[in-house]
Amino acid sequence: MSKQEKYLSMTVLMTPDMANFSGNVHGGALLKLLDQVAYACAAKYCKSYVVTAALDQVFFKQQVNVGELVTFFARINHVGRSSMEVGVKVVAEHLRTNEKRHTTSCYFTMVAIDENGKSFEVPRLLLETEDERKHYAAAEMRRKLRQESLEKSRELHIELAEDGF
């Protein structure tokens, strides 16, 4: 791969069909778009289909309003054997005032799959800037925290199972 394609952005107009009962964009509508953006970024990077394996740390910092333009900025932060962490930052823009607000951030783990639905090894991530190295280090920390959390959850499940639940 000559130049790695590790960044992607997508802009979407928030329409009334995306609104919740309060008239703001429904979190579920945003989650669907977030997943689509993470998919596109990971698929573009590995040149294959991918599936969503995990979603971490979804932070809805501010509401998103119907009528705003929302830009999703995605980047490959980390690569494992077949998995990729995709970080997504969401910026809402009010069309009349040009005010821009960082509204949402999250991290997806996507896994590359072949035509038989089996995972396969993806290209190593080339860290070319200090910013990329920082994002990689943060992704490593999140990966370790996910593993620890899974281990604790398994332990808890075993303890609950032993109590008859």
C-alpha positions in Angstrom: 0.0 0.0 0.0 1.7 3.2 -1.1 -0.2 5.9 0.9 -2.4 4.5 3.7 -5.9 5.7 3.6 -6.5 6.2 7.3 -8.8 9.3 7.3 -12.4 9.9 6.1 -14.9 12.6 6.6 -18.6 12.7 5.7 -21.1 15.6 6.1 -24.9 15.0 6.5 -27.8 17.4 6.9 -29.9 16.6 9.9 -33.5 16.2 8.8 -36.8 16.1 10.6 -37.1 12.3 10.2 -34.0 12.0 12.5 -35.7 13.9 15.4 -36.7 12.5 18.8 -39.7 13.7 20.8 -37.8 16.8 21.9 -37.2 17.9 18.3 -33.4 17.2 18.5 -31.6 14.5 16.5 -32.2 11.1 18.1 -29.0 9.5 19.5 -29.9 6.3 17.6 -29.9 8.2 14.3 -26.4 9.5 15.2 -25.2 6.0 16.2 -26.3 4.6 12.8 -24.4 7.3 11.0 -21.4 6.8 13.3 -21.4 3.1 12.5 -21.6 3.8 8.7 -18.7 6.3 8.9 -16.6 3.9 11.0 -17.4 1.1 8.5 -16.4 3.3 5.5 -13.1 4.4 7.1 -12.1 0.8 8.1 -13.2 -0.7 4.7 -11.3 2.0 2.9 -8.2 1.3 5.0 -8.1 -2.4 4.6 -9.8 -2.6 1.1 -12.3 -5.1 2.2 -15.6 -5.6 4.0 -15.6 -5.1 7.8 -17.9 -5.8 10.6 -18.5 -3.9 13.8 -17.0 -5.7 16.8 -17.3 -3.1 19.5 -18.3 0.5 20.3 -16.6 2.3 23.1 -16.9 5.5 25.0 -19.7 7.2 23.1 -19.8 10.7 24.5 -22.8 12.8 23.5 -21.4 16.1 24.6 -24.1 18.3 23.2 -27.4 17.9 21.4 -27.5 18.0 17.6 -30.4 20.0 16.1 -32.5 19.3 13.0 -31.3 21.6 10.2 -27.6 21.5 11.2 -24.9 20.2 9.0 -23.0 17.4 10.8 -19.5 16.4 9.8 -18.1 13.1 10.9 -14.3 12.9 11.1 -13.0 9.4 11.2 -9.4 8.1 11.5 -7.7 4.7 12.0 -6.1 5.0 15.4 -4.8 1.4 15.9 -4.5 -1.9 14.0 -4.3 -5.4 15.4 -4.1 -8.5 13.4 -7.6 -8.2 11.8 -9.1 -5.4 13.8 -8.9 -1.6 13.5 -9.9 1.0 16.0 -11.7 3.9 14.3 -12.1 7.1 16.2 -14.9 9.4 15.2 -15.4 13.0 16.1 -18.7 14.8 15.2 -19.0 18.5 14.6 -22.4 20.2 14.1 -22.6 23.4 12.2 -25.4 25.9 12.3 -26.0 27.0 8.7 -27.0 30.6 9.4 -24.4 31.5 12.1 -21.6 29.2 10.9 -21.2 28.2 14.6 -19.4 24.8 14.9 -19.7 22.6 18.0 -17.9 19.3 18.8 -21.0 17.3 19.8 -20.0 13.6 19.9 -16.9 11.3 20.0 -16.6 7.6 20.1 -14.4 4.6 19.2 -15.4 1.6 17.0 -13.5 -1.7 16.7 -14.0 -3.0 13.2 -12.8 -6.4 12.0 -11.8 -7.2 8.4 -13.6 -10.1 6.8 -13.0 -12.0 3.6 -15.6 -13.3 1.1 -16.2 -16.4 3.4 -16.8 -14.2 6.5 -13.5 -15.1 8.1 -11.2 -12.5 9.6 -7.9 -11.8 7.9 -4.7 -9.8 8.6 -4.9 -6.2 7.7 -1.9 -3.9 6.8 0.1 -2.6 9.6 -0.6 1.0 10.5 2.2 3.5 9.6 2.5 6.1 12.2 3.8 9.2 10.4 3.1 12.1 12.7 3.3 12.8 16.4 -0.5 13.2 16.5 -0.9 9.7 15.0 1.5 8.2 17.6 -0.5 9.9 20.4 -3.8 8.5 19.1 -2.1 5.0 18.7 -0.9 5.1 22.4 -4.4 6.2 23.6 -5.9 3.3 21.5 -3.5 0.9 23.1 -4.7 2.0 26.5 -8.4 1.6 25.5 -7.7 -1.9 24.2 -6.1 -2.9 27.5 -9.0 -1.4 29.4 -11.5 -3.3 27.2 -9.6 -6.6 27.9 -9.6 -5.9 31.7 -13.3 -5.0 31.6 -14.1 -8.3 29.7 -12.1 -10.3 32.2 -13.9 -8.7 35.2 -17.3 -9.2 33.5 -16.5 -12.9 33.0 -15.5 -13.2 36.7 -18.7 -11.5 37.8 -20.8 -13.8 35.5 -19.1 -16.9 37.0 -19.8 -15.6 40.5 -23.4 -14.9 39.7 -23.8 -18.3 38.0 -22.5 -20.0 41.2 -25.2 -18.2 43.2 -27.9 -19.7 41.0 -28.5 -16.8 38.7 
